[in-house]
Amino acid sequence: MLQNFNLFHSFLLFTTSFIAGSLNAVAGGGSFITFPTLIFVGISPITANASNNTALWIASMASAGAYRRNLNIPRKQFLVLCLTSLIGGVIGSVILLYTSPSVFKKLLPYLLLSATLVFTFNNVLQKWLQIQGQKPLDTPTAPLWVLVIAQLAISIYGGFFGAGLGILMLATLSFLGIKNIHSMNAFKAFLGSCINGIAILPFMYAGIIAWNQTILMAIGGSLGGYLSAHYAYKLKPSFVKTIVIITGFSMTTYFFIYR
């Protein structure tokens, strides 16, 4: 596996992780690029998933640092959802370790498809749920305990796979009544760092992280995430979303064909 890791692979991983870090800082969906790239350079799916998780965790910390001035979330909600994220991240990563490579490979295109569909129709789903609650779109429509259950499920998914994690969290955070997208991105980045960070521990214990590739991707993702977080205000969300959707469906189609 590592014998085939050459200069071209290094350039490819660094470039795609830089782009992924940029996407994650603005809208999410970076794993749609980095995860397939790891498989392309010869990493097995489960190892690629663990390595991708580790690399983007470091990158998410860089994004969270750039967004820290927007992290104006009530203390109770902040602590409860952080703790929930840590618990869910551990559960999801342990489930992954007990999943056979063949089963994970069969699940992979469906995981990518579900993440892509959630991202694509996130706004429609969010508005429909809020209308059902018969409340204005800028107010919370669910009590904290419901959000905790939702975040736990999302965190388990994130520890197990992770693609589309940021999109799912943005949908959940919208029900806290947070109106500022940059505040939501800041909270999303921090919760994502909790999920991915705690999931690394079981992966390290099992020895399934490809560290050479991971470190290279972490550098590229951190640079992309930190720089893009500062310039995110100038980007059109619709443009970024279109890029992520095209990438997501392309990768999903590829894995359905070559699984």
C-alpha positions, 0 to 999 in steps of 0.5 A: 500500500505505502510502496505506491505512495509517490510524488504524484500521490503526494501532490494529489492528496495535498491539493485535494485536502486543501480544496476539501478544507476550503469547502468544509470551512464554507459549506461542508462536503470536503470528504466527498473529495479526500476520501475517494482520493485516498482510495485512488492512491491505494488505501483500503476503504476502512483505513482511508476512512480513519485517515480522512477523519484524522486529517480533516479533524486537524483541518477543522481545528484550523477552521474553528480557530478562524471562526472563534470570534463568531462562537457566541453560543449559550453556554448550556447548549454549547456544553451539552452538544459538545458532550453529546458529540464526544459520546457519539463519536466514540460509539461510531468509531468503535462500530467502524472497527467491528465492521468487516472491510467487505461490508463497509465497501458495500455500504460505501455508495449508500453512505455517500448517496445519503450524505449527498441527498441530505446536502442537496435537499437540506434547505427544503427539508429544513423549511418543511420541518419548520412549517410543520412546527408552525413557527417562524423560520428564525425561531427554534422548533425543537427543545434541547433534548430533541436536538441532543438525540439528533446530534447523538445520531449525527455524531455516531454517523460521523464517527463511523463515516463522516462525509456530509457530517457538517451539513447534517450539523448545520441542519440541526443547529438551525433549530437552535434559533441561530440566525447568523450563518457564520455563528453556525459555521463556528459551532459546526466546526467545533462540534465536528472537531469533537466528533472527529477528534475523539474518534481518532483514539479508537483508530489509533488503538487499532492501528488503522491510520495511514500516518504519512498520508494523514499528515500531508492531508492535515497540512493541506486541509488546515491551510485550505480551511484557515484561509477560506474561513477568512474569505468565506464572506465573499463567496456565494453560498449557491456557487459553493453548494453547486460544486459540492453537489456535483462532486458528491453525485460524481463520487457516489456514481463512481462507487456504485459502479466500481464497488 
